[in-house]
Amino acid sequence: MEKSHKIKTIRLLFYFFLIFIGLIFPFPSFAETPQLNTKYLENEIMKTLGKNIKCKKIIVQIMTSKEKPNEIKTLAVKFESVMVGDMAADYMTVLYEKPVIDVNQLTKAKKFKILSSSSNKVGILISVKAIDNYIAAKAKQLLKKQVRVSVRFSPPYAECFFDIPVSAIPPKTLKILAKYVKGKNLEGYAAIQMSAKNNALSALSSKAIVNHFLIPGAVRQELLNTLNPFDRVPVLFPLRYSINHVNVQNNYLFLSN
Amino acid sequence: MSMTSLNMFRGKLKFLPGIILLVIIVIAAYVFYLYQQGGTEHYNPPVQEKDVPRKQIVSDMTVLSGAVEAYWAKNLKYPDKLEQLIPEFIEKIPSDAGTEKTFIYESNESDRYRITVSEPSRYGFKELFIENGKITQN
């Protein structure tokens, strides 16, 4: 009887001890949240995006703040020679501030999803060479081998030198330029500035010469009204961005949000 | 129609060939001008006229900021100094037109940059700077 009482007392003391320990060292301090494994996350994002987006190289950079090492401050993803639609952009960089990444989806389903972010930034750099290649590929695709278009950047203008067969020009455009058509080709020059809104690209022509004739402002405007927006920047899944600025620089056409 | 008004009409008709000729000359001169301006020697962009200093300074700063952002898009960091933007992104660094001084540029490389004018009051501003692409002018 006395023995069982002793055992009960010891058991009680043990429980007290456990509670006491629990009060001094609260549970969370035992199981301290593991440090955010940025390298692992960077690798997973890189692999997942690599499957969805056609490019030469991907660099993923996660930065955490000193105050909150378990919180992602910024996530930057840089793509090199990335296919944006039919054009191979030289560089494309996307930055998310304070992003919340669906880690479960990323690690288990291998899907990259940003649940929320405070803001994001995108920059796409396209060189003259990339534009020339794009035009050549388009001409080849349309079986218009005689189409000769070359581009040169003279900030803030993009200069365009062209020699295009009349047969390759849409009838609507041709109707406006009818007075300037001599022979089988449209040869000339255009200096354009560009603008963007919600991924739609528009041209603002400042000067155009067709078949040795300077095109008057009114005709230029009519032409632009028919052509604009002349292209759309595709949004690469699973990224989200909206291009609203175009900047002609020395070596690149710089598209940004 | 009375005789007097008929004579007046005839008098006006006397000038008609002259007017037609004048119109033809003007049209021909315009066509000649368009033709003359269309030679390959004119394959160059229009010359940009300098804006009023207040607008010009904002425009120069915006161009610089665009080049810094493009540098970031390529290198994943901001440049240490503006000279690093030459020649890939910009031809030359514009200087503050009012003072001929260079713009003040600060960056911590990773996530912040700022382009400031040394004497904003010269342009009627209390503050004039671009930080991370956002312009502040007041």
Interface residues (C-beta under 8 A of the other chain):
Chain A: I59 Q61 M63 K73 T74 A76 K78 D90 Y91 M92 T93 K121 G123 I124 L125 S154 P155 P156 Y157 E159 F161 G188 Y189 A191 S206 K207 I209 V210 N211 H212 F213 L214 I215 P216 H245 N247 Q249 N250 N251 Y252 F254 S256
Chain B: Y33 L34 Y35 Q37 G38 G39 T40 H42 Y43 N44 P45 P46 Q48 V63 G66 A67 E69 A70 W72 A73 K74 L76 P87 E88 F89 I90 E91 S110 D111 G133
